[in-house]
Amino acid sequence: MIKVFISQPMHGLSDEEIVAERNRVVNKFIEAMKFQYPIVDTKVTVINDVFRPYAPCSASRLWYLTEAIRDMEIADVIIFCKGWDKASGCRVERSVVENYQSMFKDRLILSEGVTGWYYMGRDICKRLGIQEETGSLAWT
């Protein structure tokens, strides 16, 4: 089972739009894994639920961001959705990954850009049981 963390812009989106974007990204990731690495178990669980039923009534955006950062620590894959660079919470999450690289060296970090997916970190290949390759990942 691959544990996926999704960092996505949410400001101004309905719950349905947020869920639809998460599903799109997860399905794209699974397709890419099946295509490039057919022997890999592509069962995926998204570990950061944006709808947290245990959130205190007074939970602020900072509380949710703190919970998200905790979730990042147990993820195998961290995906930054399109527009992450314009959303303050996503930029903070990305900053955590960049500033604490040693903690995330065995995670696959994907960023959805205008022309496709960009990645950081290669040690995840060993962790997922796939052969490390050079070049870009064909996840467009």
Buried (B, 14 or more C-beta within 10 A) or exposed (E): EBBBBBBBBBEEEEEEEBEEBBEEBBEBBBEBBEEEBEEBEBEBEBBBEBEEEEEEEEEEEEEBBEBBBEBBEEBBBBBBBBEBEEBEBBBBBBEBBEEEEEEBEBBBBBBBEEEEBBBBBEEBBEEBEBEEEEEEBEBE
